[in-house]
């Protein structure tokens, strides 16, 4: 099996981060430490605490000079990288009309587009504080493969859950996508097995895991849903992901075709459980929430996309109160149209308060929790999302000496409540990926120019 190294760094180098204004641990006690810091070795945290209690020397030292908030790296639980070439391409319209307009453009994708979209989305995610991301690649025309984005992500350096998506029911059989974009189901399952056996690394501190993700109830057969779940469960740590209960059109399709509510349908097909997370769940009812809670099923909450497509607002307060694991997802750049997890956390707070007509609909620190340890739980990881000994050295910092945070009485809450759009430093497995607000070893302008050129090419 072609697995990456157990630790991304693996060379025993030490890292000391000291003198944070406030270190947000997100540990079980939700401790926040003034003048805090951490000490890591080989990409794994060994100590977290007040700066005075940490070692004084290390191979690499980052002194935050009492100005920065230090946070666990953010976790993105739902994305479609390939959509970056169609940002603002369909500025209006609900889900089904939006998809029908975009399928013909996406049908022109080539492997080089998968590589480029992965690099561009990874860059944007890193700048917004994301250190672990998933991506749901459900459309694979013209020889495109999940391997294309895996290779690009290994160079970009984020921790990655690659979701091998699929579509198998086209318009001629009652599905939404064109027949030319669907795959043979046996071929899908064969490729899923190949990807798992080639790339999946379920060990702690893994940089790469594989999940399986038939796209949505309106694009795949029930047989493929069942067989995909059975295949995933023959391997350790392979999770399952799909879209569920996203909007009124989605719900009407399920009622017409299956005669069932989404959670009951998913449970009948083996698609509820602690190894499953569903994107959106905007229209999940009380019975569905109870089923998710009972089975340990997770939710990827995508507030910006849900508002953009007028899908509605997910019942995050009810999900959390029931004990359902909820993380944040930026969703695809064609429906967000950004890849910024800091924006997503702020939007999650605002939309939850609007939905509940209550300022306790979601509190600022709860929004940060969704973006960190909540996302880690959704992806089935207990080694990220928290700054504590034995966890991955994945963290970000935000300098408080910037105009948008000036005058903030509570600097931790201000990270969410104010319009914070990027981090100053980001580390993954103890390696610096963002320094002083710039990507390390990535030419921002050149990358953006390549994306613009590719977008023009695909638009025809």
C-alpha positions, 0 to 999 in steps of 0.5 A: 500500500502506497501510504505516506509517512506516519508523521508528515515531518518525521525528522524529530525537529522541535518547534516552540511557539511562545507569547501568544496573547491568548491560546485557545486549546479547544480541549475538554475544558475549553481552556484559554491561556494568556501568554500561552504557547506550545512545544512540538516534536516531529509534527506532534504537540508535546506541551501546551501551557503558559510560555514560562512553563515551556522549554526555552529553546527549539530548532524553530521558534515563533515568538508571537510577541503577545499580539496573536490569538493561537488557535487549532487549525480549522477543519473543512468538512465539505468542498468541491474543488473542481467548481472553482472555474465556475465562480459566479457563473450562475449567480442566481437560481436554486439548486437544480437549475443551478446544477443543470446550467453547470453540468455542460461546463464541468463536462469539459474538465480534464486532469490538469483542471483537477490538479489546478483547482486543488492547488487554488482551493488549498491556497485559499483554505490555508490563508483562511486558517484551514489545515485539514480539508475534505473534498467531494469529487463526484464528477470525473469526465475525460480521464480525471481521477481522484489521484490528480487532486491527491498528488496536488494536495501532497505538494500543498501540504494540507491534511486531506480526506479525499472523497471518491464521489460518483453519479450513476443515474442520468436523466434517462433513468430519472436522475438530474445529471446528463447521461454523458456524465454518469459512470458504470456502477461496477467501474465506480466500485472497482475504482473506489477499492483501488483508491483505498488500497493505494492511498488510504492511511487510517493511522494517527497523524495521517496526512491522507485518508479516503472516503466514499461518496455517491453524490446525492439521492437524485444522481445515484441508485439505491444499489450503489448506495448500499454497495458503497457502504458495504465496501467502505466498511471492509476497510478500517477508517474509510468513511461515507459522505453524501448530500442529504436534505439540502433544499425543497427540490431535493425533498420533493424528489425524494418524496416522489421517487422513494416515498420517504423522509431523508433520514429514514431513507439513509438509515434503510440503505446503511447510511447512518452511523458513526462512520457517516457524515452528510452535507447540508441537512437543511431540511432535517426534521425532528425525527431525522435529528433523533436518528442522527443522534442515536446513530452518531451520524455527522453533519457538514454545515455549509451556511454560505452556500445554503444562503446563496442557493436559497436552500434555507438554514440548517437546524444547527442549534437542535443538532448540537443540543441532540448531541449530533457532531456538526462541522463546517464546510465551505462547499463548492466555489460555484455556490459559495463563492469563496473558500474561506472558513473564517467567513463560514464560522461567522456566517454560521453564527449569524444564520443560527441566530436568525433562524432561532431569533435568539442570540444563543442560537450559536455563540462565538466560541461555539462557532469556533468549535464547529470550525475546529473540534467539531469538524475533526469529529465529523471526519472521524479524527481525534488527533486534530482540532485541539491543541493538547499533548499528543495532537497534531501540531496543526495551528494558526495565528491571528494578529490582533493589531489589525484594523478590523480587530481594533477595540475588541474587548473579547479577542477570541469572540472577535475572531468570529464576530469581526470580519476576520478574513485571513490568518497570519501564520498557519502550520500543518504537522509542525511545518509552516504553510502561511507566514505573515499572511502569505503562502510559503513557496506558492506564487499567489499571482501566478496561481490566480492567473492560471485559474482565470485562464482555465475558467475562460477555456472551460466557459468556451 
